[in-house]
Amino acid sequence: MTTAVAAPFRFFSLQVVRTRRLGPSLVRVTFGGPDLHAFHSDGRDQSLSLFLPHPGQPEPVVPLELGDGWWQGWRELPDDVRAVMRSYTLRALRRGPDEIDIDFALHGIEPGASVQAGPASRWAARAAVGDRVLLLGPAVADNRAIRFRPPEDTDLVVVWGDETAVPAASAIVESLPAGTRARVWLEVPHAGDIQDLATEADAEITWLVREEKGAQGSAMVLDTLREARLPPAQRPYVWIAGESGCVKQLRRHFVRERGIDRRRVTFVGYWRRGVSEEQLRAEE
Ligand SMILES: Cc1cc2nc3c(=O)[nH]c(=O)nc-3n(C[C@H](O)[C@H](O)[C@H](O)COP(=O)(O)OP(=O)(O)OC[C@H]3O[C@@H](n4cnc5c(N)ncnc54)[C@H](O)[C@@H]3O)c2cc1C
């Protein structure tokens, strides 16, 4: 007898069904399509790989042949043709009709911006109903692209995320069961980016707004967290994600300054200042 094992990840061909501006720096893009019946995820910080078209292309260009040679085939396509691949987080999954939301942080799109927008930020700023994308995502609900995994004995959940990790952190906070104690810091560029989060957990959520403090994100965050009093806990679990430099400093703070066991700290660099995702991947 053979046992069929479902592949944990597969491609989903999706279309934009609507967009909604959540604030000056965040846009929610809702995708639909018949493929989504096979999309399964336990949520939290479920990460996804999104393949986007270049301006002027009707759909992302990827090799037609699926299989072992797919990645190589994708990489060998000319730079200005090959679909742009970027990492994002599942913000929500709904059934009837099948839909998923992805929240995009918009950077570099305002006139006179000091940093140039990347292709994903530009795509999201202009996304319109019917736009086509390809998603590499989970077909199995519990999969290794979910990193938020507090040990069972956790008595305090601590979360920090910048605007790129607000979608993941929000989904995490919403998923926490009643009775969980959580201390959450979310950093956004503008006061208008603050959102209401619903949770059954006993969560204290603080929004850190860069425009109000007139500060560089990492300095503001480090100062705030150094001064913060965490509720007493024997077995805390920490999840941090956002700009890599800031994530590194915060991890050091939690492990070295607060003495939290490094195995109980999940940290993920979501982007690095001055470096595109291709350049990051090339470094790896
Ligand atoms: C696991 C994972 C999950 C993620 N989930 C999300 C998500 O749900 N929502 C989301 O918005 N992002 C998310 N990100 C971050 C996102 O992938 C990066 O911000 C990505 O660089 C955006 O691609 P781009 O084409 O806009 O810019 P790129 O072409 O990659 O970069 C161009 C330039 O923009 C800079 N840059 C990139 N992001 C920002 C930013 N936010 N602010 C200022 N400058 C920036 C880069 O440093 C570079 O100089 C996630 C990343 C990872 C690894």
The ligand as a Gaussian input file, in Angstrom:
#p B3LYP/6-31G(d) Opt

LIG

0 1
 C        9.037000      36.253000       5.609000
 C        8.757000      37.675000       5.149000
 C        7.468000      38.183000       5.227000
 C        7.202000      39.504000       4.821000
 N        5.922000      39.976000       4.900000
 C        5.637000      41.236000       4.471000
 C        4.295000      41.746000       4.489000
 O        3.337000      41.056000       4.818000
 N        4.099000      43.025000       4.082000
 C        5.130000      43.827000       3.651000
 O        4.897000      44.976000       3.287000
 N        6.402000      43.359000       3.605000
 C        6.673000      42.098000       3.993000
 N        7.955000      41.619000       3.932000
 C        9.022000      42.552000       3.514000
 C        9.116000      42.713000       1.984000
 O        9.377000      41.452000       1.387000
 C       10.275000      43.689000       1.693000
 O        9.981000      44.961000       2.194000
 C       10.621000      43.757000       0.219000
 O       11.914000      44.297000       0.110000
 C        9.665000      44.624000      -0.588000
 O       10.017000      44.526000      -1.943000
 P       10.173000      45.785000      -2.898000
 O       10.203000      45.234000      -4.287000
 O        9.137000      46.792000      -2.560000
 O       11.581000      46.406000      -2.505000
 P       13.051000      45.822000      -2.885000
 O       13.271000      45.877000      -4.358000
 O       13.246000      44.510000      -2.221000
 O       13.977000      46.906000      -2.194000
 C       14.196000      48.189000      -2.799000
 C       14.711000      49.148000      -1.736000
 O       13.664000      49.418000      -0.824000
 C       14.098000      49.181000       0.512000
 N       12.935000      48.706000       1.281000
 C       12.323000      47.501000       1.244000
 N       11.270000      47.477000       2.082000
 C       11.218000      48.704000       2.655000
 C       10.365000      49.317000       3.601000
 N        9.308000      48.671000       4.128000
 N       10.613000      50.594000       3.964000
 C       11.652000      51.310000       3.416000
 N       12.496000      50.771000       2.517000
 C       12.283000      49.498000       2.138000
 C       15.232000      48.166000       0.389000
 O       16.092000      48.287000       1.485000
 C       15.877000      48.596000      -0.911000
 O       16.791000      49.653000      -0.682000
 C        8.247000      40.314000       4.318000
 C        9.544000      39.776000       4.219000
 C        9.793000      38.484000       4.636000
 C       11.207000      37.926000       4.506000

